[in-house]
Amino acid sequence: MDIDKEMDVISLTSYFSGDFSFGKYTRIEGKIDGNIKSSGLLIIGEQALVNADISGSLIVIYGTVTGDITAERNILIQSTANVSGNIKAPAVTIMDGAKINGQISMSKYHSNFFKQLELAC
C-alpha cells in the first residue's frame, strides 16, 4: 500500500477555519483554527500552525499546536513540536527537544507506537 497516494494533505499555504473530520491518513502543513477529528493517522507537519482541539486515533506532532490533544491509541510528539494544551492518550511518546506547556495524562498503555503505526499502514 502506498500511503502517500491515500493521504489527504492540507498544504503549507492553506488556511482553514471551522470543525474538520478526516479519514484514514491526513497530513496538515498549513494553518487551521477550530476543531479536528481524525479516524486514522493524523500528522501535524513541522511548519503547521494549528489552533484547535484535536482528537483521533494515532497522532504525530511535528509543528505548533495550541489546544488539547486526545488520542484513542497513541500520540508521538517530535523534537520540533511546540504544544500548548493538555495531552491525553493511553501512550504518549515525547522526543527530546519538544516543547510542551500543559498536562499529560496517560491511561492504559497500548503497545509500542511504531508497531501500531506499522499496523495502521
Backbone as CSV, one residue per row, in Angstrom:
resi,resn,N_x,N_y,N_z,CA_x,CA_y,CA_z,C_x,C_y,C_z
1,MET,0.840,-1.177,0.000,0.000,0.000,0.000,0.889,1.245,0.000
2,ASP,0.598,2.172,-0.884,1.345,3.430,-0.954,0.577,4.489,-0.175
3,ILE,1.033,4.738,1.060,0.325,5.647,1.960,0.224,7.066,1.398
4,ASP,1.250,7.510,0.629,1.231,8.862,0.067,0.072,9.062,-0.907
5,LYS,-0.321,8.027,-1.628,-1.423,8.137,-2.584,-2.778,8.219,-1.890
6,GLU,-2.850,7.708,-0.666,-4.111,7.693,0.067,-4.215,8.811,1.090
7,MET,-3.185,9.636,1.229,-3.147,10.658,2.269,-3.786,11.958,1.804
8,ASP,-4.654,12.521,2.666,-5.184,13.859,2.453,-4.162,14.841,3.002
9,VAL,-3.898,15.933,2.262,-2.887,16.903,2.690,-3.479,18.301,2.676
10,ILE,-3.290,19.022,3.798,-3.588,20.451,3.866,-2.248,21.141,3.661
11,SER,-2.086,21.822,2.533,-0.772,22.339,2.144,-0.322,23.527,2.991
12,LEU,0.955,23.816,2.908,1.609,24.866,3.686,0.953,26.230,3.490
13,THR,0.469,26.526,2.299,-0.106,27.842,2.007,-1.608,27.922,2.307
14,SER,-2.187,26.832,2.827,-3.628,26.788,3.088,-3.964,27.280,4.484
15,TYR,-5.153,27.917,4.590,-5.699,28.311,5.888,-7.169,27.922,5.913
16,PHE,-7.569,27.219,6.977,-8.958,26.809,7.140,-9.406,27.110,8.558
17,SER,-10.691,27.465,8.691,-11.274,27.729,9.993,-12.589,26.977,10.080
18,GLY,-12.797,26.268,11.210,-14.037,25.527,11.401,-13.790,24.194,12.070
19,ASP,-14.759,23.300,11.958,-14.653,21.960,12.520,-14.393,20.988,11.379
20,PHE,-13.389,20.106,11.568,-12.957,19.228,10.486,-12.924,17.779,10.940
21,SER,-13.319,16.882,10.040,-13.215,15.437,10.248,-12.402,14.866,9.100
22,PHE,-11.392,14.085,9.449,-10.513,13.498,8.448,-10.560,11.981,8.543
23,GLY,-10.213,11.330,7.430,-10.256,9.875,7.332,-8.977,9.193,7.738
24,LYS,-8.624,8.194,6.967,-7.572,7.247,7.329,-6.187,7.871,7.498
25,TYR,-5.727,8.659,6.532,-4.392,9.263,6.591,-4.498,10.749,6.255
26,THR,-4.034,11.607,7.160,-4.104,13.048,6.923,-2.824,13.707,7.402
27,ARG,-2.318,14.637,6.593,-1.143,15.433,6.959,-1.523,16.904,6.824
28,ILE,-1.298,17.664,7.890,-1.581,19.098,7.880,-0.259,19.845,7.882
29,GLU,-0.070,20.683,6.870,1.136,21.504,6.768,0.802,22.990,6.911
30,GLY,-0.462,23.349,6.720,-0.887,24.743,6.738,-1.384,25.188,8.096
31,LYS,-2.344,26.117,8.072,-2.884,26.688,9.303,-4.352,26.312,9.429
32,ILE,-4.726,25.856,10.633,-6.121,25.507,10.911,-6.517,26.100,12.255
33,ASP,-7.694,26.725,12.284,-8.324,27.191,13.515,-9.651,26.458,13.651
34,GLY,-9.911,25.876,14.816,-11.188,25.195,15.018,-11.040,23.926,15.812
35,ASN,-11.633,22.851,15.316,-11.557,21.531,15.944,-11.267,20.494,14.877
36,ILE,-10.454,19.488,15.250,-10.063,18.447,14.304,-10.378,17.084,14.900
37,LYS,-11.052,16.235,14.095,-11.277,14.838,14.455,-10.717,13.972,13.337
38,SER,-9.994,12.933,13.723,-9.407,12.031,12.742,-9.701,10.593,13.132
39,SER,-10.095,9.782,12.156,-10.381,8.376,12.435,-9.166,7.487,12.207
40,GLY,-8.060,8.066,11.723,-6.865,7.269,11.456,-5.617,7.985,11.900
41,LEU,-4.596,7.936,11.067,-3.318,8.592,11.339,-3.415,10.070,10.974
42,LEU,-3.104,10.934,11.927,-3.086,12.377,11.702,-1.683,12.882,11.979
43,ILE,-1.094,13.568,10.994,0.249,14.134,11.133,0.145,15.648,11.036
44,ILE,0.664,16.340,12.056,0.762,17.798,12.038,2.190,18.119,11.637
45,GLY,2.372,18.660,10.433,3.699,18.910,9.873,4.500,19.958,10.627
46,GLU,5.788,19.988,10.346,6.725,20.847,11.064,6.402,22.329,10.961
47,GLN,5.866,22.783,9.830,5.565,24.200,9.660,4.095,24.531,9.906
48,ALA,3.318,23.537,10.293,1.884,23.739,10.546,1.667,24.596,11.788
49,LEU,0.607,25.409,11.726,0.153,26.209,12.863,-1.296,25.832,13.115
50,VAL,-1.539,25.073,14.169,-2.872,24.563,14.450,-3.358,25.131,15.775
51,ASN,-4.468,25.856,15.706,-5.124,26.396,16.886,-6.454,25.667,16.993
52,ALA,-6.403,24.463,17.601,-7.587,23.604,17.592,-7.458,22.523,18.655
53,ASP,-8.601,22.063,19.135,-8.624,20.835,19.909,-8.597,19.697,18.899
54,ILE,-7.767,18.692,19.181,-7.564,17.582,18.244,-7.951,16.281,18.930
55,SER,-8.710,15.443,18.223,-8.984,14.093,18.709,-8.786,13.126,17.551
56,GLY,-8.268,11.950,17.884,-8.017,10.970,16.840,-7.544,9.659,17.413
57,SER,-7.048,8.823,16.532,-6.569,7.506,16.921,-5.060,7.538,17.133
58,LEU,-4.318,7.784,16.057,-2.858,7.924,16.101,-2.513,9.336,15.657
59,ILE,-1.770,10.067,16.481,-1.463,11.469,16.181,0.043,11.684,16.304
60,VAL,0.623,12.306,15.276,2.047,12.649,15.273,2.150,14.168,15.117
61,ILE,2.874,14.812,16.036,3.006,16.266,16.028,4.458,16.648,15.743
62,TYR,4.675,17.378,14.649,5.972,17.960,14.325,5.949,19.474,14.508
63,GLY,4.780,20.089,14.373,4.643,21.543,14.331,4.073,22.137,15.602
64,THR,3.373,23.258,15.447,2.845,24.018,16.569,1.347,23.764,16.726
65,VAL,0.966,23.372,17.934,-0.443,23.129,18.247,-0.799,23.897,19.515
66,THR,-1.868,24.679,19.426,-2.452,25.320,20.603,-3.845,24.740,20.764
67,GLY,-4.020,23.945,21.788,-5.288,23.259,22.019,-5.038,21.899,22.633
68,ASP,-6.087,21.277,23.119,-5.969,19.965,23.745,-5.888,18.876,22.675
69,ILE,-5.093,17.845,22.972,-4.901,16.724,22.051,-5.299,15.443,22.777
70,THR,-6.232,14.698,22.186,-6.697,13.445,22.772,-6.628,12.352,21.713
71,ALA,-6.000,11.218,22.070,-5.906,10.094,21.140,-6.459,8.829,21.777
72,GLU,-7.104,8.016,20.958,-7.614,6.730,21.420,-6.480,5.736,21.618
73,ARG,-5.400,5.904,20.841,-4.301,4.943,20.913,-3.006,5.618,21.358
74,ASN,-2.363,6.378,20.475,-1.048,6.933,20.790,-0.856,8.331,20.235
75,ILE,0.021,9.086,20.918,0.471,10.390,20.443,1.994,10.377,20.442
76,LEU,2.574,10.796,19.331,4.030,10.945,19.216,4.330,12.420,19.010
77,ILE,5.087,13.011,19.925,5.434,14.424,19.844,6.907,14.518,19.470
78,GLN,7.158,14.989,18.260,8.522,15.037,17.722,9.323,16.192,18.324
79,SER,10.620,16.170,18.128,11.531,17.163,18.718,11.257,18.584,18.246
80,THR,10.647,18.749,17.078,10.356,20.077,16.529,9.011,20.625,16.995
81,ALA,8.256,19.846,17.749,6.898,20.225,18.145,6.895,21.280,19.246
82,ASN,5.830,22.101,19.202,5.570,23.095,20.233,4.083,22.988,20.548
83,VAL,3.754,22.427,21.718,2.362,22.160,22.084,1.990,22.974,23.313
84,SER,0.901,23.737,23.206,0.326,24.446,24.346,-1.083,23.918,24.537
85,GLY,-1.223,23.004,25.469,-2.513,22.379,25.718,-2.319,21.059,26.414
86,ASN,-3.393,20.479,26.859,-3.342,19.201,27.562,-3.300,18.049,26.574
87,ILE,-2.623,16.987,26.979,-2.414,15.814,26.133,-2.952,14.602,26.875
88,LYS,-3.805,13.819,26.192,-4.387,12.644,26.835,-4.418,11.490,25.845
89,ALA,-3.821,10.358,26.250,-3.802,9.154,25.418,-3.348,7.979,26.274
90,PRO,-3.627,6.760,25.830,-3.099,5.597,26.545,-1.566,5.577,26.554
91,ALA,-0.956,6.081,25.488,0.507,6.129,25.407,0.932,7.422,24.722
92,VAL,1.926,8.080,25.300,2.465,9.320,24.744,3.973,9.182,24.670
93,THR,4.531,9.463,23.488,5.982,9.453,23.307,6.424,10.869,22.995
94,ILE,7.380,11.374,23.779,7.881,12.739,23.602,9.359,12.673,23.272
95,MET,9.713,13.197,22.118,11.117,13.199,21.693,11.853,14.365,22.345
96,ASP,13.135,14.168,22.579,13.981,15.183,23.193,13.952,16.471,22.370
97,GLY,13.697,17.589,23.030,13.647,18.889,22.365,12.245,19.423,22.156
98,ALA,11.235,18.565,22.262,9.843,19.016,22.104,9.490,19.967,23.243
99,LYS,8.668,20.971,22.913,8.224,21.944,23.909,6.750,21.700,24.204
100,ILE,6.438,21.527,25.498,5.059,21.251,25.904,4.715,22.128,27.088
101,ASN,3.566,22.814,26.978,3.038,23.603,28.075,1.620,23.111,28.327
102,GLY,1.474,22.210,29.289,0.176,21.618,29.588,0.367,20.343,30.373
103,GLN,-0.728,19.700,30.676,-0.682,18.451,31.432,-0.738,17.265,30.491
104,ILE,-0.084,16.170,30.910,-0.098,14.928,30.144,-0.778,13.866,30.994
105,SER,-1.763,13.202,30.409,-2.499,12.157,31.106,-2.469,10.889,30.258
106,MET,-1.988,9.797,30.869,-1.946,8.519,30.156,-2.750,7.496,30.947
107,SER,-3.601,6.771,30.225,-4.379,5.712,30.848,-3.722,4.378,30.508
108,LYS,-4.510,3.376,30.244,-3.970,2.057,29.918,-2.947,2.159,28.793
109,TYR,-1.828,1.493,28.980,-0.762,1.530,27.981,-1.043,0.533,26.873
110,HIS,-0.935,1.003,25.635,-1.008,0.118,24.478,0.405,-0.181,24.014
111,SER,0.524,-1.089,23.077,1.841,-1.472,22.587,2.562,-0.303,21.929
112,ASN,3.798,-0.504,21.629,4.699,0.486,21.052,4.048,1.285,19.920
113,PHE,4.230,2.612,19.933,3.644,3.500,18.930,4.038,3.074,17.521
114,PHE,5.303,2.777,17.324,5.786,2.477,15.979,5.188,1.169,15.464
115,LYS,4.931,0.216,16.332,4.268,-1.022,15.929,2.828,-0.715,15.517
116,GLN,2.121,0.150,16.277,0.744,0.490,15.927,0.694,1.276,14.627
117,LEU,1.683,2.145,14.401,1.752,2.895,13.158,1.930,1.950,11.982
118,GLU,2.798,0.961,12.153,3.029,-0.056,11.117,1.749,-0.813,10.815
119,LEU,0.990,-1.183,11.841,-0.255,-1.921,11.648,-1.314,-1.059,10.977
120,ALA,-1.327,0.261,11.276,-2.315,1.162,10.678,-2.059,1.372,9.199
121,CYS,-0.819,1.257,8.796,-0.457,1.492,7.395,-0.584,0.226,6.622
